[in-house]
Amino acid sequence: QVHLVESGGGLVQPGGSLTLSCAASGSIFGLDTMGWYRQLPGKERELVTSVTNGGNANYGDSVKGRFTISRDNAKNTVYLQMNNLKREDTAVYYCYAIKFLATYWGKGTLVTVSS
């Protein structure tokens, strides 16, 4: 079993920045891709970004150029640096990790972009 714990959510003004963290623990041997999804109010969960254990990253079109994912394999942690935040980025952000075809999820952290 893999346990994922997100942190770093909160309230930020439009144009501001925020960094999310996701720490993995438990049976972490074999962890492959990690990343973030988000769920906006009234909408389905959407992929924000992902990174393989080799460091290859992908981004959703709506966050390209503004969000950056990074990964510290020694700490089993991924980070999401979010810059130039917009009101439409308001969502619950969920960390996920893939291990041997199984997907694990964190409980989510709320990011609210508002003035």
Buried (B, 14 or more C-beta within 10 A) or exposed (E): EBBBBBBBBEEBEEEEEBEBBBBBEEEBEEBEBBBBBBBEEEEEBEBBBBBBBEEEBBBBEEBEEBBBBEBEEEEBBBBBBBBEBEEEBBBBBBBBBBBEEEEBBBEBBEBBBEE
